[in-house]
Amino acid sequence: SKVLPSNADARGTVEACHASLRRLGTDRIDLYLLHWRGGVPLAETVEALEGLVSRGSIGAWGVSNLDVDDLAELPEGALPQTDQVLYNLTRRGPEYDLFPWCRERSVPVMAYSPLEQGRLLGHQALESVAEAHGSSPLQVALAWVLRHDDVIAIPKASTAAHVEENHAALDVRLTDEDLKALDAAFPAPVRKEPLEIL
Ligand SMILES: NC(=O)c1ccc[n+]([C@@H]2O[C@H](COP(=O)([O-])OP(=O)(O)OC[C@H]3O[C@@H](n4cnc5c(N)ncnc54)[C@H](OP(=O)(O)O)[C@@H]3O)[C@@H](O)[C@H]2O)c1
């Protein structure tokens, strides 16, 4: 059967990157991610990404939506700069095995949809902690994601006010008591959970 061309095969990876560079009007992308796993062998995509690094089109490469078994399939010695995964108070699965895998290899995790696309609003536990800090519930949700030094959060915001509010989450210091209250309302995983996507 004929294999369809893909943005992740040897040629497609390079072409998609060059098309992105043109659209962005730049000659270099600092960090370029594989969005998710498709039918192309990971080794083929990684080789193409490393070629882009060596030619200076990208500064580094990373991956997204790869669970631990996918990460384990990456070619020997080829570590992504990050794995961008769905992670927030209501999606704690990655803490069980993905975080330890990444931490052991010094790969920072990038949390996408850290606000669960706004659906975290209205949770009582979050509101109580927020009230105690004089902050907003979404700031607490972000501070919670950022409680680990090796986790990055990429909240999407379309207004300057939201961007400023989210940035100020860096100043929210959650106490052990806050973390306990949040654990009670949003339990940590106790077994392997397949990586969720949005
Ligand atoms: N790798 C992947 O497969 C994948 C999948 C999904 C998303 N992502 C990425 O993850 C990033 C964020 O994810 P997301 O947009 O799905 O969800 P999100 O960041 O959890 O939530 C975004 C929503 O929260 C609202 N919001 C943000 N700050 C707020 C604030 N301070 N107060 C009130 N509402 C606020 C936004 O509203 P406004 O727009 O009105 O500010 C928007 O509706 C995006 O850059 C996206 O590209 C990646």
The ligand as an SDF file (V2000), in Angstrom:
LIG
                    3D

 48 52  0  0  0  0  0  0  0  0999 V2000
    0.1900   20.1500   21.7000 N   0  0  0  0  0  0  0  0  0  0  0  0
   -1.1140   20.0320   21.5990 C   0  0  0  0  0  0  0  0  0  0  0  0
   -1.6250   19.0250   21.1120 O   0  0  0  0  0  0  0  0  0  0  0  0
   -1.9980   21.1330   22.0950 C   0  0  0  0  0  0  0  0  0  0  0  0
   -3.3700   20.9150   22.2510 C   0  0  0  0  0  0  0  0  0  0  0  0
   -4.1810   21.9590   22.7510 C   0  0  0  0  0  0  0  0  0  0  0  0
   -3.6170   23.1890   23.0510 C   0  0  0  0  0  0  0  0  0  0  0  0
   -2.2580   23.3670   22.8700 N   0  0  0  0  0  0  0  0  0  0  0  0
   -1.6510   24.6930   23.1560 C   0  0  0  0  0  0  0  0  0  0  0  0
   -1.8100   25.0350   24.5170 O   0  0  0  0  0  0  0  0  0  0  0  0
   -1.9940   26.4430   24.6440 C   0  0  0  0  0  0  0  0  0  0  0  0
   -3.1130   26.7550   25.5950 C   0  0  0  0  0  0  0  0  0  0  0  0
   -4.1250   25.8280   25.5400 O   0  0  0  0  0  0  0  0  0  0  0  0
   -5.6830   26.1350   25.3970 P   0  0  0  0  0  0  0  0  0  0  0  0
   -5.9410   27.3710   24.6880 O   0  0  0  0  0  0  0  0  0  0  0  0
   -6.2450   24.8640   24.8770 O   0  0  0  0  0  0  0  0  0  0  0  0
   -6.1840   26.2290   26.9290 O   0  0  0  0  0  0  0  0  0  0  0  0
   -5.8220   27.1120   28.2050 P   0  0  0  0  0  0  0  0  0  0  0  0
   -4.5960   27.9030   28.0440 O   0  0  0  0  0  0  0  0  0  0  0  0
   -5.9480   26.1720   29.3600 O   0  0  0  0  0  0  0  0  0  0  0  0
   -7.1090   28.0680   28.2940 O   0  0  0  0  0  0  0  0  0  0  0  0
   -7.3440   29.1200   27.4120 C   0  0  0  0  0  0  0  0  0  0  0  0
   -8.6680   29.7500   27.7970 C   0  0  0  0  0  0  0  0  0  0  0  0
   -8.5510   30.3210   29.0920 O   0  0  0  0  0  0  0  0  0  0  0  0
   -8.9390   31.6840   29.0190 C   0  0  0  0  0  0  0  0  0  0  0  0
   -8.0770   32.4650   29.9140 N   0  0  0  0  0  0  0  0  0  0  0  0
   -6.7310   32.5950   29.8650 C   0  0  0  0  0  0  0  0  0  0  0  0
   -6.2880   33.3880   30.8510 N   0  0  0  0  0  0  0  0  0  0  0  0
   -7.3920   33.7940   31.5400 C   0  0  0  0  0  0  0  0  0  0  0  0
   -7.5970   34.6260   32.6620 C   0  0  0  0  0  0  0  0  0  0  0  0
   -6.5600   35.1800   33.2900 N   0  0  0  0  0  0  0  0  0  0  0  0
   -8.8720   34.8160   33.1050 N   0  0  0  0  0  0  0  0  0  0  0  0
   -9.9070   34.2360   32.4960 C   0  0  0  0  0  0  0  0  0  0  0  0
   -9.7800   33.4200   31.4230 N   0  0  0  0  0  0  0  0  0  0  0  0
   -8.5360   33.1990   30.9440 C   0  0  0  0  0  0  0  0  0  0  0  0
   -8.7290   32.1010   27.5980 C   0  0  0  0  0  0  0  0  0  0  0  0
   -9.6030   33.1680   27.3350 O   0  0  0  0  0  0  0  0  0  0  0  0
   -9.1670   34.4200   26.4030 P   0  0  0  0  0  0  0  0  0  0  0  0
   -8.7360   33.8100   25.1020 O   0  0  0  0  0  0  0  0  0  0  0  0
  -10.4080   35.2110   26.3690 O   0  0  0  0  0  0  0  0  0  0  0  0
   -8.0080   35.1300   27.0830 O   0  0  0  0  0  0  0  0  0  0  0  0
   -9.1040   30.8370   26.8560 C   0  0  0  0  0  0  0  0  0  0  0  0
  -10.4950   30.7290   26.7250 O   0  0  0  0  0  0  0  0  0  0  0  0
   -2.2330   26.9830   23.2590 C   0  0  0  0  0  0  0  0  0  0  0  0
   -1.1070   27.7500   22.9270 O   0  0  0  0  0  0  0  0  0  0  0  0
   -2.3450   25.7530   22.3640 C   0  0  0  0  0  0  0  0  0  0  0  0
   -1.6930   25.9320   21.1290 O   0  0  0  0  0  0  0  0  0  0  0  0
   -1.4600   22.3670   22.4120 C   0  0  0  0  0  0  0  0  0  0  0  0
  1  2  1  0
  2  3  2  0
  2  4  1  0
  4  5  1  0
  4 48  2  0
  5  6  2  0
  6  7  1  0
  7  8  2  0
  8  9  1  0
  8 48  1  0
  9 10  1  0
  9 46  1  0
 10 11  1  0
 11 12  1  0
 11 44  1  0
 12 13  1  0
 13 14  1  0
 14 15  2  0
 14 16  1  0
 14 17  1  0
 17 18  1  0
 18 19  2  0
 18 20  1  0
 18 21  1  0
 21 22  1  0
 22 23  1  0
 23 24  1  0
 23 42  1  0
 24 25  1  0
 25 26  1  0
 25 36  1  0
 26 27  1  0
 26 35  1  0
 27 28  2  0
 28 29  1  0
 29 30  1  0
 29 35  2  0
 30 31  1  0
 30 32  2  0
 32 33  1  0
 33 34  2  0
 34 35  1  0
 36 37  1  0
 36 42  1  0
 37 38  1  0
 38 39  2  0
 38 40  1  0
 38 41  1  0
 42 43  1  0
 44 45  1  0
 44 46  1  0
 46 47  1  0
M  CHG  2   8   1  16  -1
M  END
$$$$
